[in-house]
Amino acid sequence: MTGVKRNIDHKARKMLDMFPVIALLGARQVGKTTLGKSLIEGWKYIDLQNPDDYNVLTRNPTLFFQHHPRHVIIDEAQLYPELFSILRGVIDGARSEKGRFIITGSSSPTLLSNVSETLAGRIGIIELGTLKANEYYQKPLSPFYDLFSEKLNPRHLVKGQAPLSISQMQQFWVKGGYPEPVLAQNDLFYTQWMDNYRETYINRDIAHLFPRLNKLAYQRFLTILSKLSGTIINKRDVGRALEISEVTVKDYISIAEGTFLWRSLPSFERNIIKSVIKMPKGYIRDTGLLHYLTHIRSLEDLMEDPSVGHSFEAFVIEEILKGLEATFVTNWQPYYYRTKNGAEIDLLLDGPFGVLPIEIKYGSSVTLKQLKSLAEFVNDHQLPFGMVINQSVSIEWVTPQIVQIPVGWI
């Protein structure tokens, strides 16, 4: 991962200037430690997965922070829940001092619950995903994301040639963005790494966080979940297939989501005109991991697979959300939209910029019939415009209110 500039780098440095502590959250092996160490060199590093480091910090935390009141990176902070209340006392001893600590974590429920209870107002939270396409190809973040810096306006849309080609986006889509295996550019190593990642995730990470979990059942659940990626999950059907209760399925989804493996998109329910489906929709967040779990090994395999549309949709959504996370736009939320009459929109972004409905199509062109739901939503909610993202070659207004954006722009 050495030398790969992350989009989030600038934001993280700015937040260190604003808060006493920042938290870098994300799945295992996405580069949290590398990013943390790169922000400011020379800080003391504590890895709570290392027994020696764990003992150094936990044996006498008061003494530790007396000797190290600032400039400490603490990896996998969720392994020591008492840390957060201790940090609060340390921080409040010099409340105005910024940029004192960096913590990382790969289990959001544990971290976020502790943060909300003890470090509110003292911590800046940043979510780091797997590599985004522009990071892999060492390109700057697309100007597409400038669109969200103020109220949505069609005059602020990007123009010209996309920063990345369709071919580049397709190759990255297949392999996903876990840094170590994709940067190695070795297919054998890639497969071995994914094998190890799955086993480590289940047998070490999940087993440690949830010691009573039935690991075999959860492994079977992940296999089913990967095949349902991009759909609305019927918990009853999944439970019946696995011979577990609907409540257990709900718990398993929460575990997958809390460890950043799965993203649930809530339903956009602020529609007073039509009756909407309220169940969340979800997908495996990294398409490389998704394709590994579903035995898709090449672009040719993917194009022939019936799940290609769902996979492309998940890829585009996650790329957009990674891009937004790297900006300073706050208080935004992604949704999907589906009515009981079958009208559907793949992604809605709701934030201080307004509401932007986005339809995602695997092909290179669209018909007006395919955009009926999007057009109706734009009109019903009196929005400035809607967007369709596909594998086209140029930006084009397909109707006066719907713009087509090539996937290379995101």
Summary of the structure (lengths in Angstrom):
residues: 410
radius of gyration: 21.8
end to end distance: 22.2
largest distance: 67.4
contacts: 1308
relative contact order: 0.11
helix: 46%
strand: 17%
